[in-house]
Amino acid sequence: MKISTIGSGYVGLVTGAIFSEWGHEVICADVNESKIEKLKQGEVPIFEPGLKELIDRNRTSGRLKFTTDNKEAVEHADIIFICVGTPAEERIKSHDQYLKRANLTYVGKVARDIAMYIDRPKIVVDKSTVPVKTGEHVEKTIKRYLSKDIPFWVVSNPEFLREGQAVKDCLDPDRIVIGCNQQEPFKTMRELYSRFPERIIETNIWSAELGKLAANGFLAISISYANILARLCDKTGADVGQVAKIMKADRRIGPKAFLNAGIGYGGSCFPKDVAALYNIFSEEGLDSQLLKEVMIVNDTQVEYFIEKIKEEVWTVGDKTFSVLGLAFKDDTDDVRESRGLEVLKELCRMGAPKIKVYDKHALETTREELERMGMKDGFDYNEKLLYCDTVNEACSDTDVLIVASESNEFKEIKPYHLRKAMTNGEMNRPSWIFEGRHTFNPTEMLKEGFIFYSIGRPFERK
Ligand SMILES: NC(=O)c1ccc[n+]([C@@H]2O[C@H](COP(=O)([O-])OP(=O)(O)OC[C@H]3O[C@@H](n4cnc5c(N)ncnc54)[C@H](O)[C@@H]3O)[C@@H](O)[C@H]2O)c1
């Protein structure tokens, strides 16, 4: 099949590369010239495990091409995938900061390009995460700007990949959702995903669109629930890890339930998708305080963590801090809405003089993000940071270590070596560890003499 993905970010690029791997002729388009130039030169502008190999292989075979020209992408394809961003719009109602509609400007622009350049019947697939009823707007927009009478069909095929595991998820998806209110496109879409016949869910376009937001909403609810339980555990002596284990043993909840307590969810999806879902309820005149609470818990979870740091460390101006994990999760370079970055910014605002930072893939994206912030808070964030190339470098000669994202690399750190590195061998120098994600074994850490705090896992501290 001839396929184009318009928007070549985490979703468009990975999806396009996978389709080419399955033997289709794919063009990935993007308005970002430097991104496309890099791709043409064999560089991959984002980090995703396995993506470079996939792209290299299919670019060399000629099945995967890149362009900045949406006309070329539209004309090439029988199936056009819209994969542009749908970020949260700035606050639209002053009385409720949590009402944030999804910004559909980019989707609208692509719909107009499709209308302009369509030259034969095509299937237009929305893969971006969008509010329910967006498909109808895409269809109307294309019809409004169409100059020739050419049939087209709008399908919703939401993407569920997880950053850091995007290639794996696309090769082994939990489900493939195909939503359309006309029958014509189903056969082609089924053929495209013929590798997973049992995982295809066919439905109308509204259910497909809402299903995606509903799934992210549910995951966010689970995380915020785990986080309020963690706060209760801190007060009562219960251990949130054990509490989650007990819950997961219930077959109606299940072992993979998203009940990991920590410093909250971040990334380019959950925060804006929960806000968009909350906004849809509001626009439909329905109450959804549940979703608002989820966002409030998430927003205050970093504050809660910072309070714990303040309580234990007391003065910050005389201490060196180290933060491990800057991306919003492991194995990605994406720092959008990253909780680690929030912690980092808060430490700077509190007057921490020097912060060593480490992330395997996100040092550059962090630097860029903080550069974009400029002097917003009256100082240059980057001047306070020491970017470290290894965990060891970040952990040596430092007073306070903060773990802000989950990572197997951090789990491998040996408590004895860590203590020695942090204190520079002066074993009577105090070392604080604050885990925003459960990483270490508390008993081992306490044995090594650390002052140790792990969210929702209270125990006797030194
Ligand atoms: N990132 C994820 O993990 C993930 C997972 C599932 C769904 N989604 C959804 O998929 C969509 C895309 O997410 P992403 O993370 O890939 O975004 P992204 O920001 O990484 O990529 C979007 C790309 O679209 C390009 N673009 C914008 N307007 C364009 C236009 N008119 N023509 C061509 N290109 C254009 C941008 O330059 C950018 O490179 C969003 O709706 C998101 O919610 C994302």
The ligand as an SDF file (V2000), in Angstrom:
LIG
                    3D

 44 48  0  0  0  0  0  0  0  0999 V2000
    3.9690   10.5780   22.0550 N   0  0  0  0  0  0  0  0  0  0  0  0
    3.2160    9.5860   22.4550 C   0  0  0  0  0  0  0  0  0  0  0  0
    3.6030    8.7560   23.2600 O   0  0  0  0  0  0  0  0  0  0  0  0
    1.8260    9.4150   21.8930 C   0  0  0  0  0  0  0  0  0  0  0  0
    1.1660    8.1910   22.0680 C   0  0  0  0  0  0  0  0  0  0  0  0
   -0.1110    8.0430   21.5600 C   0  0  0  0  0  0  0  0  0  0  0  0
   -0.7250    9.1150   20.9210 C   0  0  0  0  0  0  0  0  0  0  0  0
   -0.0650   10.2970   20.7890 N   0  0  0  0  0  0  0  0  0  0  0  0
   -0.7370   11.3880   20.0950 C   0  0  0  0  0  0  0  0  0  0  0  0
   -0.2350   11.4630   18.7710 O   0  0  0  0  0  0  0  0  0  0  0  0
   -0.1520   12.8270   18.3480 C   0  0  0  0  0  0  0  0  0  0  0  0
    1.2690   13.1570   17.9670 C   0  0  0  0  0  0  0  0  0  0  0  0
    2.0810   13.0400   19.1130 O   0  0  0  0  0  0  0  0  0  0  0  0
    3.6770   13.0850   19.0230 P   0  0  0  0  0  0  0  0  0  0  0  0
    4.1790   12.8110   20.3690 O   0  0  0  0  0  0  0  0  0  0  0  0
    4.1300   12.2700   17.8820 O   0  0  0  0  0  0  0  0  0  0  0  0
    3.8820   14.6370   18.6870 O   0  0  0  0  0  0  0  0  0  0  0  0
    5.2240   15.3420   18.2350 P   0  0  0  0  0  0  0  0  0  0  0  0
    5.1310   16.7300   18.7440 O   0  0  0  0  0  0  0  0  0  0  0  0
    6.4030   14.5170   18.5820 O   0  0  0  0  0  0  0  0  0  0  0  0
    5.1090   15.3580   16.6440 O   0  0  0  0  0  0  0  0  0  0  0  0
    4.1680   16.0890   15.9350 C   0  0  0  0  0  0  0  0  0  0  0  0
    4.8240   16.5490   14.6440 C   0  0  0  0  0  0  0  0  0  0  0  0
    3.8380   17.1430   13.8000 O   0  0  0  0  0  0  0  0  0  0  0  0
    4.4900   18.1420   13.0230 C   0  0  0  0  0  0  0  0  0  0  0  0
    3.4870   19.0140   12.4060 N   0  0  0  0  0  0  0  0  0  0  0  0
    2.7190   19.9640   12.9790 C   0  0  0  0  0  0  0  0  0  0  0  0
    1.9190   20.5300   12.0480 N   0  0  0  0  0  0  0  0  0  0  0  0
    2.1710   19.9070   10.8710 C   0  0  0  0  0  0  0  0  0  0  0  0
    1.6550   20.0450    9.5570 C   0  0  0  0  0  0  0  0  0  0  0  0
    0.7010   20.9400    9.2620 N   0  0  0  0  0  0  0  0  0  0  0  0
    2.1450   19.2640    8.5870 N   0  0  0  0  0  0  0  0  0  0  0  0
    3.1170   18.3590    8.8550 C   0  0  0  0  0  0  0  0  0  0  0  0
    3.6460   18.1780   10.0800 N   0  0  0  0  0  0  0  0  0  0  0  0
    3.1830   18.9450   11.0820 C   0  0  0  0  0  0  0  0  0  0  0  0
    5.3870   18.8340   14.0430 C   0  0  0  0  0  0  0  0  0  0  0  0
    6.4140   19.5490   13.4210 O   0  0  0  0  0  0  0  0  0  0  0  0
    5.8870   17.6290   14.8510 C   0  0  0  0  0  0  0  0  0  0  0  0
    7.1330   17.1590   14.3700 O   0  0  0  0  0  0  0  0  0  0  0  0
   -0.7070   13.6400   19.5120 C   0  0  0  0  0  0  0  0  0  0  0  0
   -2.0810   13.8350   19.3120 O   0  0  0  0  0  0  0  0  0  0  0  0
   -0.4920   12.7500   20.6920 C   0  0  0  0  0  0  0  0  0  0  0  0
   -1.3870   13.0080   21.7350 O   0  0  0  0  0  0  0  0  0  0  0  0
    1.1920   10.4590   21.2420 C   0  0  0  0  0  0  0  0  0  0  0  0
  1  2  1  0
  2  3  2  0
  2  4  1  0
  4  5  1  0
  4 44  2  0
  5  6  2  0
  6  7  1  0
  7  8  2  0
  8  9  1  0
  8 44  1  0
  9 10  1  0
  9 42  1  0
 10 11  1  0
 11 12  1  0
 11 40  1  0
 12 13  1  0
 13 14  1  0
 14 15  2  0
 14 16  1  0
 14 17  1  0
 17 18  1  0
 18 19  2  0
 18 20  1  0
 18 21  1  0
 21 22  1  0
 22 23  1  0
 23 24  1  0
 23 38  1  0
 24 25  1  0
 25 26  1  0
 25 36  1  0
 26 27  1  0
 26 35  1  0
 27 28  2  0
 28 29  1  0
 29 30  1  0
 29 35  2  0
 30 31  1  0
 30 32  2  0
 32 33  1  0
 33 34  2  0
 34 35  1  0
 36 37  1  0
 36 38  1  0
 38 39  1  0
 40 41  1  0
 40 42  1  0
 42 43  1  0
M  CHG  2   8   1  16  -1
M  END
$$$$
